[in-house]
Amino acid sequence: MKIPLYQVDAFASRVFAGNPAAVCLLDHWLDDSILQAVAAENNLSETAFLVRNADGFDLRWFTPVMEVVLCGHATLASAFVLFASQKWPEECIRFQTRKSGVLTVTKRNDLLEMDFPARPSYPQTPPAGLNEALRIKPQEVLASTEDLLVVLDSERTVKAVQPDYFALERVACRGVIITARGEQSDFVSRFFAPRVGVPEDPVTGSAHCVLIPYWAGVLRKDDLHAFQVSKRGGELFCKHAGERVKISGKAVLYMEGTITIIKR
C-alpha cells in the first residue's frame, strides 16, 4: 500500500519556519491503528488525513499519540497541498470533520483563510499545579472548551516562559495557551500540550479560536494581527466574526514523498 505524503510548513512564508504538518491523501479510510501509527512515525505535532467526498474532503488529524478534535495548521497545510499540488480548481475547499463540523479554507491572493468555530473563554481559578508548571504568576486565567488561556503582562514574559513539561502534563486540561499584548502586533502567544504528545506547538490555529474572541473583546476590534512567538515562530491574520473566526496565513512545501506499507 502506498500513500502520498506531503510535509508543509504552515503559517510561514519560508521553509524551516511556522509549524510543520504532514498531509496524507487516502483513497478510503484505513483502520485507526494504521492512521495512528503513521502519525507516530511522522513524529510531527499533527498529521492530517484526507479522503475525497461529494462536496470536498473528509478530514481527520492525529498527533503522535492520539486523534484531536480540531487542528488549524494541519488544515491550512491540507488546503495548501490541494491548491498547490493537486490543482484544486475552486477558490474554496470544504472539509467535513468528525467533531468540529464543516470547516472551509478560501484562497485569497497569497493567503489561505480558514473559517473556524469561535471558542469563548471564561474566568477560572487556576487549577492545581498550573503556576508551578509554568513557573510564572499569571495576570488572568480563563478556561475554554479544551484549553486554558493564561494572560501575562508582556510579550517579553511570554517569550521567556520555560515550562516544566512533566508538571504541566499533570494539569487538568488539554493544553495551555499563554498570551500578552504584542509589541509589533495586536497579541502574541505560545501553546503547550504535553498531554497530547506536543510539548510546545510552534503555531496553533485551534488556540486562536480562543485567542481571537478574547483579544477582540479586550482591544475592541475585530481585525487582529498575531504572532506565535515559539522558536520557529508564525504569523496569523485574524478576524472575529461572532460565532466564527477567520484565521489566515501562508504555507510552503518542504517535502513530497510516498509512504509504503507492506502487509506481512
C-alpha positions, 0 to 999 in steps of 0.5 A, a space after each residue: 500500500 502506498 500513500 502520498 505524503 506531503 510535509 508543509 510548513 504552515 503559517 510561514 512564508 519560508 521553509 524551516 519556519 511556522 509549524 510543520 504538518 504532514 498531509 496524507 491523501 487516502 483513497 478510503 479510510 484505513 483502520 485507526 491503528 494504521 492512521 495512528 501509527 503513521 502519525 507516530 512515525 511522522 513524529 510531527 505535532 499533527 498529521 492530517 488525513 484526507 479522503 475525497 467526498 461529494 462536496 470536498 474532503 473528509 478530514 481527520 488529524 492525529 498527533 503522535 499519540 492520539 486523534 484531536 478534535 480540531 487542528 488549524 495548521 494541519 488544515 491550512 497545510 491540507 488546503 495548501 497541498 490541494 491548491 498547490 499540488 493537486 490543482 484544486 480548481 475552486 477558490 474554496 475547499 470544504 472539509 467535513 470533520 468528525 467533531 468540529 463540523 464543516 470547516 472551509 479554507 478560501 484562497 485569497 491572493 497569497 493567503 489561505 483563510 480558514 473559517 473556524 468555530 469561535 471558542 469563548 473563554 471564561 474566568 477560572 481559578 487556576 487549577 492545581 499545579 498550573 503556576 508551578 508548571 509554568 513557573 510564572 504568576 499569571 495576570 488572568 486565567 480563563 478556561 475554554 472548551 479544551 484549553 486554558 488561556 493564561 494572560 501575562 503582562 508582556 510579550 517579553 514574559 511570554 517569550 521567556 516562559 520555560 515550562 516544566 513539561 512533566 508538571 504541566 502534563 499533570 494539569 487538568 486540561 488539554 493544553 495551555 495557551 499563554 498570551 500578552 499584548 504584542 509589541 509589533 502586533 495586536 497579541 502574541 502567544 505560545 501553546 503547550 500540550 504535553 498531554 497530547 504528545 506536543 510539548 510546545 506547538 510552534 503555531 496553533 490555529 485551534 488556540 486562536 479560536 480562543 485567542 481571537 474572541 478574547 483579544 477582540 473583546 479586550 482591544 475592541 476590534 475585530 481585525 487582529 494581527 498575531 504572532 506565535 512567538 515559539 522558536 520557529 515562530 508564525 504569523 496569523 491574520 485574524 478576524 472575529 466574526 461572532 460565532 466564527 473566526 477567520 484565521 489566515 496565513 501562508 504555507 510552503 512545501 518542504 517535502 513530497 514523498 510516498 509512504 509504503 506499507 507492506 502487509 506481512 
